[in-house]
Amino acid sequence: MADENDKSAKQARGARDDRLKSALRENLKRRKMQARERAASADLSQNDDGSLNEGAVGKTGDE
C-alpha cells in the first residue's frame, strides 16, 4: 500500500514538474518576444524623430 502512495506521489510530482517547465518555457518565449518588440520600436522611434543624422550625409553646406 505504501508503494502505491509513493508511485502516485512521484507521478503527481512529475506531472507538476512538466507543467512548470512548460509554463516557464512559454513565459521565456513571451518575454523574449516583448524585448524584441521593444528594441524594434526603439529603433523606429530614433529614425522618426531625426535623432540619427540621416540627412547630413552628402551635404556640405555650400548651397
Secondary structure, 3 states (H helix, E strand, C coil): CHHHHHHHHHHHHHHHHHHHHHHHHHHHHHHHHHHHHHHHHHHHHHHHCCCCCCCCCCCCCCC
